Amino acid sequence: MATLKNLLSALASNKTADHVKGKIAFAVEEIKAYSQKQAADTLIPNFERANHLQMIKMIAQFEQNPTEFKLPEPLAMPDGPPIGEDVFDF
């Protein structure tokens, strides 16, 4: 979904060139069509179908008001050392 969010953000931006917006719009339409097909497929696990439904919803919200689309602020890094940064004293 992060890729879709970034595509929609670039599509809404006035800094994106028109020929690039055309390619992005085509990619978003392909994602939408694929997600609609996957969301309707009852043989696919529900958690995957839910992801496709969320992407369809995001695209629909974007289509209703593209100028209001903004990427969410990234979460702050938690306090403490990064995972896997144990000190090894051999």
N, C-alpha and C positions, 0 to 999 in steps of 0.2 A: 504494500500500500504506500510505502514511502516513495516509490518511483512514481506512482500515480499522482501523489500530492505534489511532487516536484514538477511533473509534466503540466498539471493544472496551474501551478504557480507561474511557470514560464509562459503559459498560454495567456494568462491574465496580465502579465507584465507589459508595460509600454516600452521596455528595453529590448524585447525579443523581436528579431527581424521577422518581417511578414512571411518570407519563404520558410523560415524555421517554424513559425506558427502553423503553417499549412501542414507540415510534416507531423508536428505534435498533435494537431487536431485529428489527423488521419490515425495516428497511433491510439489516441484516446477512443476514437470510434471503434477501433479493433478490440480494445480492451473491454469496452462496453458490450459489444456483440458477444465476445467470448464469455464474459461474466454472466450475461443473461442466459446463455446456453448452459453454463455450468450450474448456475443457481437453480435451474429447472430440472436438472438431472438428479433424480431421486437415488441413483446408485452411488452418488458421491457422498462422502461423510458430511454430516451436518456442519461440523466446524469449518470445512472448506466452503460449503455453500454459504455459510454466514459471511465469510470473507468476501465472496463474490457479491452478495447482497449489499454489503457495506460499500464496495467500490461503485456499484450501480447508484446507490444513494448519493455518494460523493459527487459523481458525475452529474446527476440530476440537479443537485444543489448548485453546482458550478454553472450549469446551463441556464438556470433561472436568474442568476445574478453573478456573472463572472468578475465584476469589479470588486465584489465583497470578499472574494476568495483570498485568504491569507494563510500562510503556513503557520502552524502553532509554534510557539517559542520552545526551543529545546529544553529538556529538563536539566536542572543543575546537577553537577557531579556530586555524589555523596561524599561525606567526609571519610577519611581513612585512606590507607594505601590501596592501590589498584589490585584487583584480584590476580593472584598468581605471582605477586611480588614478594614472596617470602624471602627472608634472608637465610641463606644456607651457610652455616659455619662447619666446614669439614675439617 
